[in-house]
Amino acid sequence: MVRKDEGDIQAHNMPAFRQVGEKQLPNPVLCMAWSPKRDLIALANTTGELLLHRLASFQRVWSLPPSEYTGKDITALAWRPDGKILAFSLRDTKQVVLCGVEKAEILHVFPMQSPVTCMHWMEVTEESSALSSFYNSEDESKLFLPKLPTLPKSYSTTSKIFSEEKSDEIMNLMGEVRLNILVLGGDSGFVELYAYGMYKIATLTGVSGTCRSLSLSSDLKSLSVITEVRSAESNPQICYIQLDTGLLSDCLPEVTRMARKFTHISTLLQYLHLSLTCMCEAWEDILMQMDLRLTKFVQEKNTSTQVQDEFLELLLWGQSSPELQALLMNQLTVKGLKKLGQSIESSYSSIQKLVISHLQSGSEALLYHLSEVKGMSLWKQKFESLGLDSAAIEGAITAVGSFSLKANELLQVIDKSMKNFKAFFRWLYVAMLRMCEEHVPPELNKMTQKDIAFVADFLSEHFSENEELFDRKGKYFNVERVGQYLKDEDEDLVSPPNTKGNQWLKFLQESTHLKESPLLFPSFPQKSLHFVKRMMENVIVQCLQEPAEVIGRSVKQAIFLPLYTVPESSENTPRLFELPCLWNDKKAKMHNVVFCMPEISPYKLYLLRKATDPNRHIPNSVMSIDLSHHLDNADDDNAAAQTNYVYSCLDARFYDDEMLTVVLQGSEEENKRRVLAQLPLASALSCETEFSWEPNLRLDQQSSAIPCQGLVLGNQWRELENMKAQFVAVNGIRKVACVLSANLRHIRVLEMDVEDEDDEGAESQNASADQDGLDTTMTSEGQGEESVEDKDEAGKQGGGDVFKKTEEHLESEEALELS
C-alpha cells in the first residue's frame, strides 16, 4: 500500500478508499470478523443468526439460523487461520461450534463450563528442524491404515459431520499440520486453549475478572488478556494481563506432535460415535414386533401350555391351538411375516456392514494413534513435562481393545440371528400358508431333518421363557437379540451370548497367569456395545485431559497492569466492539494494545506495547496520539483558511503492524462529521520520551505523564456521510474494512488500497457511491445465495465493471492472488 504524508500532492476530488457495498440490515449486528484469506466477512446478529457476506456489493453467501441444538445467543467469532472454518460461541447453551465455511455445515460442537466472552484463533509461525521433519512425516498413518469410509448418505441428516462424499473428512476438520490454537476466554477468569480448535491443550486459572479480549503470540511465548475486574466499591476496571506460556514455546515440536495426535484421537471418537448413531438408525422398531406379539399372546391365552410347546407342536405335527392360529393369522398375518423377515434381513445386514467397515476400521485407527502416543509418553525426557502419562494411555488402549471385542461379539450375534431367523421365518411362512390352505411353492416345501432340528433349537433357546418372570421392559420374550447391544443404557444385556463350552474362556479361567494378564482385553460379556463405547470415551477423555491441566499449571502471570475504569452505563454497547483492541506484531515479537480513556482525555488515543517474551524490556511501552488535527483536503491556496479540528476516537483496530484504522468524530458543534482514517504508527513509535509507570497507580491516574505525539493523517481518510458510523472491522492482508453504525444495523464495506474515481468532485461521488451501493445490494439480495467459491473476488475489480466479471475470470484471479 502506498502511504501518503501530509505534504503529498493528491487530486483532492478523489476520496481515499473505495466503497464497494452498503446495506441496512434487519437485525442489529453483535460481532463481525473478516476472513484471513478471502474477501468474506462473518456477522452474528441479535437473533442468533450467523451470516456470511462477500466484499463485492456486500452480497450474502449464506446464513446459518439459530437452533435449539447449538443455541441462539452468539457471543464471539473467530476464523481458523486458513479461512476454512469459523468458530462461534453461545452464551445460552455454553457451547463452542465449529462451522464449515463452504456450506455452512456444523462440523463440531463442544461444551464449556461457563459462557465464552471472547476468542482468538492464532497460528504458530516459528520454524525448527524438528518441526519440519514432523510436518513431512505427519501422514505416516496413511501408509499403515486404510482410509476411513464415509458414513452412509441416508444417515447424514442427523450426523452433520463426515456426511460429505470425500473420505478425508477428519483431515479436513483438522486442517494444516502447522499448529494453530483457538483461545477462549470467559467470565471469572476462565481461559482455555484448543489445539487445531479441537483438542484442549491448556486450562488456565487465576486470571482475574471477565475476559474482554485475547491474543496468544505467534511464537507462543505469552498470552495477552484484557479483563474487566469488578468490585463492590468502584466502577469496573479494565486491566492488561500478560501470561507467560513459555512451556508451549520451549516444547513447540513436542506440543505440536502431541496436539496433532490427540486431535486425531478426538476426531476418531467423534467418527465412532456417529457410526454407532447410524447403526441405531438402521435398527428399526419393527424388529420388536415379534417379541411384543408373543408377549401379548402369553397375556391373553387361557391354556396352561408353554408358548414353546405350542410352536413345537406346530413344527412336529403341523397342528396348532386356536389361540396360536389366531395370533399367526390375525395379528402377524402372512403379509406381515414376509415384511418382518425382509426388515430384519436388511436391517441386520446394514448394521453388519457398519460394524465391519466403520467401527472396526475406526477402532484400528484409534489403537494405532494411541499406541504412538504411548511411545511418545515413554520418551520421558521430551514429553513428561507436558503431562503424558503412559499408565493412563495404556488404560485407554485396553478400553479400545474391549470396544473392538464387543463389536466383534455383535457381529457374531448378528450372524447367528440372521441364520436363525431365516430358517424360522421360512418354516413359519410355509406353516401359515398351509393354515390358509394356499399353494406352497415347491422350493419352500422341502424341509430336511437338519432344518427341523435347527428350528427346534431356535425355539428352545428363544422361546423357553419362565412365564412368571417378565423382563425389565415388561416382555416375556427376547427373540430379537441385536437391539439390546445398541441401547444406551447401564443395565446388563437381557440375553447375553451363551458362552458355555467356549474352550478359550474355559482355558483362561483355569490359567492363573492369564486370568489377570494386562495383555488380554476384558470383554464385559454382560454389557451393551453402547456401554463399552461410553466407558472407552471416558477413559480416553480422562487421558487427554491430563496434559491440559499440567500445561495450564505451568502458565504464570508475568504482567498485571490496571489501565482505566469504565462507567457501568457502557453495558449497553456490544462487548465485542469495545476497546481495548489487541494485536500481535509477529515480526517485532510484540503485543500491541490500543485504547481510549474518554473519562480522562477524550481527544487522545493510547498505545501500549509489550514484548511477547515477558523478560524482554521495551522502550516507549506507553504513548498517546493527540487527535486534534485539520484534515488535509483543501487546495493549497485555502489551506490557511482551514481551522484545527478536534476529534475523538469512536473505534480503533490494527490494520497491520504499521497502521491503525480509526473511526473519528468531530468534537465541536460545527464539526460533528465522522471520518474513517488510516493512522500510521511509525510517527507515534518514534517518540523519544520514556514513560515510567508508577506501580501502585492505574494508568489513567498518571495519564498526564504519558508521552504524546501529534496526529499524522495525510490523505488516508474519508468522510462517512449519511451514516452514524461507530465501529470498524478491518483486514490488512485483504486490504478491506467494514464500518458499522451506532444502531448496529447500517453497514458499509470499503477497499482500503484504492481511491474512488470520479468526474464531478468528491461530494457527488460520495453520495452516488452510497446510493449505488444500496441499489446494487438491494437488487442482488433477492437473487439467491451462492457457494463461497463462486464469486469470491468480485470486489477486487476496477472501474465500472465491479459486479460483471465472469466466474472463470474470478476463479483465476483468486488462484493468482492466493498463490
N, C-alpha and C positions, 0 to 999 in steps of 0.2 A: 504494500500500500504506500502511496506517495503521501508523505506528511507535509503539511504546509505551515510555515511560520507566519507570524503576523505581517512581516514585510513582503511576503509573496504577492506577485501580481496575479490576479484571477479575474475572469469575466464575472462580474458581480451579479449578473442576472441568471446565474446557474446555481441553484441551491445545492449544497453538499448532500450526498446520499440520494438514492433514488427510491421513491415509494413504489412498491410493486403490488400492494394489496391492502384492502381495508374492509372491515366488517363490523356490523353491530351484532353482537351475539345475544341469544335469548336469555341465557343464564350467566350469572357472574362467574368469572374465572378465579380459581383459587391457587393454581400452580401452573407454571409454564416452563418448558425446557426444550432447547434446541438439540437436535440430533448432533452428535460429534462428527458424523461422517457425511450426512446428506442434508439437503435443504428441506428438512422436515421439522415441525415443531409440535410437541405434545402439550395438550392443555387438559386440565381437570377442572370441572365446574362444581357448583354447589349442589347439583342433583346427584353427584357421584358418577357422572359420565366421564369417560376418558376419550378425548378427541385427538386425531392426528391430522394436521393440515400441512400442505406444502407451501413453499415460499411464493410461487407464482400465483398471483391473484388470491392468495390465501385460500386455496381450494381444499375442501375436506377430502381426505383419503378414506378414512373410516372412523367409526365411533364404536366404543365398547360400552354398552349400557350398564348401569349398576345392577347387581344381582344379590339375592339373599345369600348365595354361596360365598361370594367374595366380600360384599359389603357396599356401603353407599357413601361413606364419609372419607374421601381421599385427603390425605394429609401431606404427602410428599411424592415427588417424582425423581427418577434418575435413569439415565441411559447407560447401557453397558458400553464400554469404550469402543466396541466395534460397530455400535449403532444398530445391532440386530435384535436386541431385547430391551424392553422398557420395564423398569421396576416401579411399582407404586404401593404405598402403604395405606391402610384403612384403620380409622380410629374405632368404628363401631364393632368390627369383628376382630380387632387386634391381629391383623394378618398383613403379610407382605406377599404381593403377587408378581410373578414374572410373566410378561406378556410378549408373545412373538410379534414383531413389528410388521412382518409381511402380510399376515392375515388376521391380526387382532385375536390370536389364539392364546388362551390362558395355558401356560406351559407348566407352571409350578407354583404352589401356594404353601407358605409355611407360617405357623402361628408364632406370635411374640408374647412375652409375659406382660408387657404394657404397651400402649399405643406408641407408634413411631411418629416423631415430630419433624425429623429431618433425615435426609440420606444423601450419600455421596458415593459415586462408583468410580474408582480410580484404577489406573493400570500401572504396573511397575515398569520403569524404564531402565533400571540397572542391568548391566550385562556382565557375565562372567563365563569363564571357560566351562565351569561345572554346569552352568545353566544351558549353554549351547549344546553340550553333549546330551543333556537331558531332553532338550527340545527335539533333537534328532532321533533319540531312542524311544520317545514317548509312545509311539504307536506299535511297540513290540507285541503288545497283546493281540494285535490283528493277525500276527503270524501264527499264534497258538490257538486262538479262539474263533469259532465260527461267528459270522455276522448274526446279530440278534434279529429274528424275523419280526416284521411289524405286526401289530395286533390286527385282528380281522376288522374289515371296514364296518360290518354291521354293528359292532360293539363300540365304535369310536365316538358315538354321540355322548355317552356318559364319561368316556375316558378321553378327555381332550388331548392329552399328551400322547405322543407316539402314534397318532392316528394317520399320520402322513404316509404317502406311498414310499418315501425314502426309507432306507433301513439304517440310516446314520443318525436317527433322532437323538440318541444320547450324546453323541459327539456335537451335534448342532446345539443342544442345550448347554453344553459345556463351553463351546466357543474355542478360541485360540488357546494354545498351550501356555503362552505368556501369562503370568499371574495377574489377575485383576481381582479387586476386593470391593465388595459392597459394604459401606459403613452405615450403620443405622443408629440413630440416637433418639432418645425419648424422654419422658418425664422422669423425675427423681434420679437423674444422672445415669440412666442405663445406656450403655454403648455396646454394640455387638458388631463384629467383623465377619463377613461371609465371603470365603474364597470362591471365586467364579460365580458369586451370587447364590451359591447353593449350600456350601458346607461351612458351618460356623467354626471359624478358626480362633476366635478370641471373644471372651465375655469380660468387659471391663467394669470395674466397680469403683466407687469412691469419687466419681465426678459430681461436683455439687451443682444443684439447680437443674432446670429443664434445658435440654439441648436445643439450640436455635439454628445452628449451622455447624458443619463438619468439613474437615479436609485432611485426608491422610496423604502425606507427602509421597511423591513417586519413588523416592529412594527408601521408603518405609522406615525412616529414622524417627519420625514423630507424627503425632496426630493433633491437629489444631481443633479446638472446640470452642464455639461461642455459646455461653449458657446464660440463662436468666435465673438469678438467685432471688428468691422471695424471702422477706422477713416480715414479722408482725409489725415492727416499729416503723419501717420506712418503705419507700417505693421500691419496685423490683430493680435489681442491679444487673447490668449487663457486664459479663466478665469474659476475658480471654484466657483459655487454659491450653497449655501445651503438654501433651503426654509423651513420654519417652518410650517409643516402641522399638528400642534397639535390638531386642531378641529377634524380631522379624527380619530386620535388615542384616544382622550378623549371620543368620542361618537361612538366607534367602533361597539357595538351591534346595536345602532340605525342606523348607516350608513349602516351596513350590511343588516338589515331588510328593510330599505327604498330602497337601491340599488336593492335588490332581487325583491321587489315588482315592482319597476319601470322597471326592466329588463323584468319581466313577461309581463308588460303592453306593452313595446316596441315590444316584440315578438308577442303579440296578435294583435297589429296594423298591423304588417307585415303579419300575418296569414289572417286577414280580407282583407287586400289589395290584397293578392294573390287569395283569394276566389272570390273576385269581378272580378279579371282578368280572372279566369276560367269561370265565368258567362258570361263575354263579349265574350269569345271564343266560348261558347255554343250557343250564339245568332248569327245566320248566316245572311248574306246579302240576302239570298234567300227570307227571310221573308219580305223584302221590295218590292218584285216583284209585289204583288197585288197593292200596292199603286202607283208604277211607271206606271204600265199598265193602271190603271184607269186615272191617270193624263194625260197620252198620249192620251187616248181615248177622254177626255174632250177637249184637244187642237185641235184634228183633226176632231171631229164630227161637222156636219153642222146644226143639229137640235137645236131648242131652248129649248127642254125639258131637265129637270134636270136628272143627272145620277140616282139619287134615284128613279125618276119616271120610268125610263127605266127598272130598276130591279123590281120595284113593279108590273109593267105590266106583266113582265115575271112570277112573283110569282102568280099573281091573274088569269091571262088569259092564261098563257103559250105562250104568243106571245112576240116576241122581234123585235126591229127595225133591219134593215140590218146592221147598224153600230155596234150595240151590239153583233149581231150574229158573225160578222167578228172578233170583239175583242175576244170573247169567243172561237170561233172555230180555228181561225188562230194564234192568239197571245198566248192566255192562253193554249189552247188545253186540251183535256180530260186527256191525259197522264201527262201534266204539272200541271194540277189542283190536280191530285192524288198525285204527288210528293210534291207539295207545302203543301198539307194537312198533309202528313207524316212528312215533315221537321218541320212544325210549332208544331206538337204534340211532336216530340222527343226533339226539342229544348226547348220548354216551360217546359216539364217535367224535363229535365236536370237542367234548371235554378231553377225550383221549389225545387228540391232535394237539390241543393247547398244552397239555402236560408235557408231551414229548418235545414239541418244538419251542415252547416258551419257558415253562417252569424249569425244565431240565437244563436248557442252554443258559438261562439266566442264572441258575444256581452254580453252574460250572464257572461262568464268568466271575461270579461273586467269590467263589472259592479261590480262583486264580488271583484276583486282586487282593483278597485278604491274606493269602499266602505271601504275596510280595510285601504287603505291609508288615507281616510278621518278620520277614527277612530284614526290613528296614529297622524294626524295633530292636532286633538283636545287635545292630550296629550302634552300640550304646554311645560311643564317642560322638557320633553325629546327631542321633535322634533322641537320646534320653532327655536332653534339656527341653525338648518340645512336648514331653509328656506321653510318648508312645510306650504302652505297657504290653509286653509280649504275652503275659498271662491272660490279660483281658482279650487280646486278639486271638489267642488260642481258643478261648471260650466262644468267640464269635465264629471261628472256623467250625468248631464242634456243632454249634447251633445250625449252621448252613448244612452240615452233613446230615443232621437229624431231619431237616426240611426235605432234603433230597430223598432220604429213605421213605419219608411219609408220602412224597409224590409218587415214588415207585410203588408203594403199597396201594395207593389209589388206582394206579394203572392195573395192578393185578385184580383188584376188586371189580373194576370196570370190565376187564377181560372176562372174568368168571361170570359176572352178571349178564353180560351180553349173550354168552353161550347158554346160560340157564334160561333166560327169558325167551330166547329164540325157540328153544325146544318146548318150553312150557306153553307159549302162545300158539305155536304150531299145533300142538296136541289139543289145546282148549278150543282153538278155532274149528278144527275138524269135529270135535265133540258137539259144539254148538250148532254147526251146520246140520249134523245128524238130528239134533233135537228139533230143528225147524223142518226136518225132512227135506232139506235142499240137497242139490247134487254136490258131492265132494270130489274135487279134482283128483285124478288118479295119482299125480305126483305127491299129493299131501297124504294120500291114504296109506302109504307104506309106513308101517311103524315097526321097527325091529325091536328085538328083546333089549338091545343096548339102549335104544331111545326110551323105552318104558322104564328101565332101571334109572336112567338119567332124570326123568320127570319125577319118579318116586323119590329119589334122593333130594331133589329140589323141594318137593312137598314136605318131606320130613324135616329138612333143615329150616325152611322158611315159614312153614305153617304149623309147626308143632309148638303152639304157644299155650302157656298156662292161662286159662281164661278167667281165673280170679284176678290176674295181675294186668293192669293197664301199664303201658309205658308212660313216661312223663308228659307226653303230648296227648294222653287220653286215647291212645290207639292200642289195639291188641297186636297189630301186625307191623312188621318191618320187612316187607318183601323187597322194597327198593332200598339198596344199601349205599348208593353213591352220594345222595344228597346230604347225608349226615357229615360227610367229610368237608362239605363246603359251607357248613353253618358256622357263623362267627359266634360261638358260644363257649363257655368254660366247661360245660358238663362233659362227661365221658361219652364216647360213642355208644349208641343204643345197641348196635350189633357189631362189636369189634371182630376183626378177622379171626377165624379159627386156626390156632397155631399148634393144635395137637398133632403130634407125630412129626413136627418140624425138627429134623436131625441137627441142624446148625444151632437152633435155640437150646436144644437139649444138651448139646456139646458145651455151649457157653455156660449153662447153669452148673454143669458138673466141673468146669475148669475154674479153679480158684484164682489163677493168674489172669485169665482173660476176662473174667466177670467184671473186674473194675478197671480194665485196661483203658488208658486215655486214647489209644489208637482206634478204638471202636466207637462209632457214633451211637448214642442212645436212640431208641426207635419210638418211644412213647406209644405203645400199641393201643392204649385206651383213648387217645386224643385225636381231634379232627385236624385236617390239614391247616385250616384257618388258625387254630390254636397254636400249632407248632410254628406257623409263619409269624404270628404275633410275638411269640416267645423269641424267635430269631431276630426280629426287628428290634425288640427291646434290648437284647444283648449287644447287637451291633451299634445301636444308637448310644448306648452307655459307653461302649468302647470308643466311639467317635467324639464323645463329649470331653473326655479326659484332657486331650491336648488344648481344647478351647479354654479350660479352666487354668491349666498350667501357664499357657501363653498370657492369659488375662492377668494372672497374678504377677507376671514379670513386668507388666506395664506400670510405670510410676509417673506421678505428676512432676513435671520439670519446671513449669512456669504457671503462676496464677496471677493475673493482672485484672483488678476491677477497673472497668472503663468509665461507665457513667450510669446514672439512674434514668428510668423511663417512667412517665406518669401512667397510672393504671388505665387511663382512658384509651390508651393505644391498643387495648384489647380488640377493638373493632376491626383493625386492619388485619388482613390475612397474614399470618405469621411468616409465610414463605417469602413475602415480598419485603419484609422489614430488613433494614441494615442491622448489624454489620454483614458485609459480604466477604467471604474468604477466597483466597486464590493461592495455588501452589505454583511458584515460578520454578519450573523444573531445571532450567539451565543454571540459574543462580543458586538453586537449592535453598529457596526462601519460602516462608509463609507470609503472604501479604494480607492485610485486613484493611478494608475501607469502611468508614462510618461517619455519621454526623452526630453532633451533640446540640440539637436545636434549643434545648433549655439554656445552654451556656453561651454558645456563639452560633446563631442560626446561619450566618453567611460564610461558614467555613466547612471544609471537607477534610477529614483526618485520615492519615495513613499510618498503619503500624506494621513494622517489618521484623520478622524473627527468622533466624536460620533454622533449617529443618533439623540440623544437628544441635540439640539443646546446649552442647558445650561450646559452640562457636559464637563469639560475640559479633554483633552487627553494629557499626556506627550508624548514626541517623535512624535510630529504631522508630522514632515517632516524629511526624511532621504534619503540617496543615497547609491547605491551599485556600487562599483568600478568593472568594467568589465575586468580589467587586470588580467589574470589568466592562468596557464598552465592546459590544460585539461588532467586529470589523466587517461591515457590509455596506459601506458608503463609498462614493467616489472620493478620490484623494482631495479634491477641492473642498468638499464638505466635511472633511474629517474633523476640522476644528469645531464644527457645529455639533458634533456628537457629544452627548453627555456620558458621564460614567454611570453605568447601571449596576445595581447591587442585586445579586442573585442568591437564592437559597437552593440547596440541593434536595430534590424530592427522592431521587433514587440514583444509585451508582453501582455499576457492575464492571468487573475486569473484562475488557475486550480481548486482551492478550497480555503478555508480560510487560509491554511498554505503554499500554494505553488503557484508559478508563473510559467507559461510555456513561454519560450522566444525563439525567433529566433535570433541568434547572427551571426555576420560576422567578420571574422578576418580583422584587420585594416592594417597589414603590407603587403608589396609586396609579401613576401614569404608565407604568410598565408592569403589566400582570401577565405578559406573554410567557408561554412555556417553550422551552428550547431543548432539542436533543443535540448533544455535543460530544466530540471526542477530545479527551484530555490527555496529552502526552505526560507520562510520569517522569520523563528524564529531567525536566526542569525542577520538579519538586524534589527529586532524589539528589540533585546537585547541591542541595543545601549544606552549608559548611558547619552550621551550629549544631552542637551535640546536646541532646536533651537528657538531663539527669533525673531519673524517676525517683520521687520520694516514696520509699517502700510502704509507708503506712497510710498513704492517701490514694483515693481514686484518681483516675486521670482527669476527670472533669474538675476536681478540686485544685489542680495545678495546671489548668489549661493555658493560663497566661504565659507560662514559661515555654510552651511548645513552639519551636521554630516555624515561621510562616513564609510561604512563597506566594508570589502573585500568580494569577491565572493566565496561562498562555493557551489561547484557543486557535489563533489563526483563522482559517476559513472552514475549519472542520466543525460546522454546526448548521443546524437547520431549525427554523421556527416550526412548531407543531400547531398549525392553525386549525380552527374548528374542532378542537379536541382538548379536553381537560386531562392532558397526559399526566401520569403519576408514576408508573413503573416501567421498567425495561428489562428484557432478557436478550442476551447477545451471544454470538458465537464467532470469535475472531478467526477461526480456521475457515469457516464458510463465509465470513465477512457479511453477516446478516444481523439484523436487530428487529425486535418486536416490541412495540410500545403499547401499553395498556392504560386505559383511562381510570380516573379515580372511582368511577362507579363499577369498574371491573368488567364492563361489557363491550366497550369500544376498543377495537384492536387495529393497529396499523403496522404493516411489515415493510422493512426497508433494506435495500442493499447498501452497504456502507462504503464500498470502494469505487462507486461510480457517482457521477453528478447527473441531475436532471437536465435534459437538453430542452431548449425552448426558444421560440422566436419572439415571444411577446412579453418577456420580462418575468421576474420572479413571482410576482403576486398571482397573476393569472395562471402561471404554471402550477403553483401550489394548489390553488382552488380546483383547477381542472384535473390535476393528478388525483386529488382526494375524490372527486366525483367519478372519474374514470374507474378508480379502484373499486368504489362502491358499486357502480353499474356492472362492471365485469363480474365481480363476485356474486352479485345478486342473481345475474343470469346464469352463471356457471353452477350455482348452488343446486339448481333443480336438475342438473344433467346427469345425475347418478354418480356413485363413488367408484373410484378405480383402484387397482392394486398399487402398492407403493412404487413398484418398479416402472410403471407405465410412463410417467412424465416427470421424473424426479428433478430434472434440471430445467424445467420450463422457465423458471425465474431467472436463469443465468443468461438470457439472450439480450442483445442490444436493440435500441431503436424501437420502431413501432410494431415489430412482429413478435413481441414478448410472448403472446399466447398462441402463436400459429405454427410453431416448428413441428416437423413430423416426428413421430415416435422413434423412427430409426435414427434420425439425427440426434435426438435427445439421448438415446441409449449410448450412441458412440461418443457423445460429449461426456457423458458420465464416466464411461470407461477411461477416456483420456484424463479426466480430472482426478479420478481416484488412483490412476496408475502412478 
